[in-house]
Amino acid sequence: MTKDKTGPVIILSHPQMGENIGATARAMLNFGLTELRIVNPRDGWPNAKAEAMAVGAIAVLESARIFATMEEAVGDLGLVFATTGRDRLMSKRTATPDEAIAEVTAEIAQKQLCGIMFGAERMGLTNEELVLADAILTIPTNPNFASLNLAQSVGIVGYEWWKATHDRPEFKVPAKYRRAELANKEDLIGFFEHLEGELDRTEFLFPPAKRPAMVQNLRNLWHRAALTYQEVQTLRGIIRSLTGAKKRGKRDD
């Protein structure tokens, strides 16, 4: 892999302090990461405190993209990891930073866009945001003091990226990671909403109080399947067929 290889997108959800965004930009550039996406920063954008803290990494902030929702921020991405140190009782696989970066590196070598989500300073990622991810990234820490700030977490992930991709022979994708192109999150969300709309119509997602948990479980199930774009299109065709679309060759008389 060449040294100018584009790394994973770093996505910050609802960051609260400009200083933390600036420190994140510095940590990113330390390890060759340059694409930053920010979801609904609390103090608006651009942010003077972020710029002051970024020092020599202003370019990362200047090219940062701002989104209203996490769904929009990850829409064009394939493989996405969500960083969290808490057990959310979700049926998602977990990976350490080096394990996650091994997968990300393989995907990027196959020209796929990947991302890593980081939550707000106080509460981290919401469950609704975690559902959008393919897997959870957890940084092993001292169990008696597990608190990492935002820039520290990004720096650890960035270090693993740099270590995996620089000053090494040309990277070859391990056989276990070679696969067809994953569906991006926009395609997956469209499929989820299509399926859930039909399940609402037939009152499968009932009672209303249990709907959020049922939707969360269904989305996690489909994420574990690592669906390709073509598989998503096939599943949407199956839904249309089962919900009253015309049969192949059926004539209107």
ABEGO torsion letter per residue (X at the ends): XBAABBBBBBBBBGBABAAAAAAAAAAAAAAGBABBBBBGBAAEOBBAAAAAAAEAAAAAAAABBBBABAAAAAAABBBBBBBBABBAGBBBBBBBAAAAAAAAAAAAAAGBBBBBBBBBAAAEBBAAAAAABABBBBBBBBAABABBBAAAAAAAAAAAAAAAABGBBBBBBBAAABBBBBBBAAAAAAAAAAAAAAAAAAGABOBAAAAAAAAAAAAAAAAAAGBBAAAAAAAAAAAAAAAGBBBBGBBBX
